[in-house]
């Protein structure tokens, strides 16, 4: 199947919690009681060199600071710019959105007591975030829209990419219980109009926000999660309608990669990025570490026009440092995306191609198989695992450790 090239790399760091919530002393301002590492930035730079990682864009989907203090944003701006340099990203291509920890609740309380207007209160939430001389205020000068003015949508357009960023924390306040993300119905109408005007572009389209748009399976949290984005389905419907290629969000510190099909029918590939540098309490996060992701966009399928590529993920632990993410954790080290078929069709295609190979050979290495059949690698890991399990009887094969390893390590053994 023919395709058109894209060749764009997007690096993702989310939920830095720079300040009292960071795991490293160099990511902290004053309170370093939770910091267990001296110099996280140097470790990251060494990791980037070792893995030879290069990116075209750097995306930071919220909770940049821990308490929305100006000192935290000053430090965050410096650290994020250094991270961008290490990845080869131009400063103007650092893109972001605020999270709930980036809201200055102290100022809100004071202004409400003085009976200021709602627009003044909302604007005051982000005075520190918008401080002059920081990468956040600098890069917003080249964007359309504002995070503190309705519909709280910002967009950057480059020669090859359109990135839209929504502030889902704008209505959160200190006395709001439970705290959660939100997009209001009136906003959705405005967002629909804005994206309608931009939808004709042939550029890669990425949408970012902070709060999770769906309830994820939480095996480490016994309590109900009420912090998801209200009215998220309406937003996802709009993104599907206008054919967005990829969605990135933060907030949940356990990363996930999913595909969502809305009623409009265009699949949305969604990366929940986890946390890059927050201190994670093992009582709730067990063996989950901090995460860095690189989205490599390869091409666009000529038949479906879906953008195809791979999400590469690495995890940092305080002892061993950076390593490839493992399937037993929350994400595989590689998640391909950009293809979709109903499971029966995918199973039939896999059975046909693998069956012909196993007639002549005793085993098939998945990595070698998809190098010869590259279009098959772009289905989600979950759909491939489910399909392979469904046909292993017909193939008379054993799927060696399929649930415990990344697919590129899979060996299919003929019985």
WOSUL-V273338 format. One record per helix or strand. SS is the DSSP state (A for helix, B for strand). FROM is the first residue (numbers start at 1). TO is the last residue. If there is no record, write none. Layout:
{{SS | FROM | TO} {SS | FROM | TO}}
This chain:
{{B | 3 | 12} {B | 18 | 18} {B | 22 | 22} {B | 24 | 24} {A | 25 | 27} {B | 37 | 37} {A | 40 | 51} {B | 57 | 61} {B | 65 | 65} {A | 70 | 87} {A | 91 | 93} {B | 94 | 97} {A | 100 | 102} {A | 105 | 113} {A | 118 | 125} {A | 135 | 140} {B | 144 | 144} {B | 153 | 157} {B | 161 | 166} {B | 182 | 182} {A | 185 | 198} {B | 204 | 209} {B | 230 | 230} {A | 232 | 241} {B | 246 | 249} {B | 256 | 261} {B | 267 | 272} {B | 278 | 278} {A | 282 | 285} {B | 290 | 301} {B | 307 | 317} {B | 321 | 324} {B | 334 | 337} {A | 343 | 358} {B | 363 | 365} {A | 366 | 372} {A | 374 | 378} {A | 381 | 395} {B | 397 | 399} {A | 407 | 409} {B | 411 | 414}}
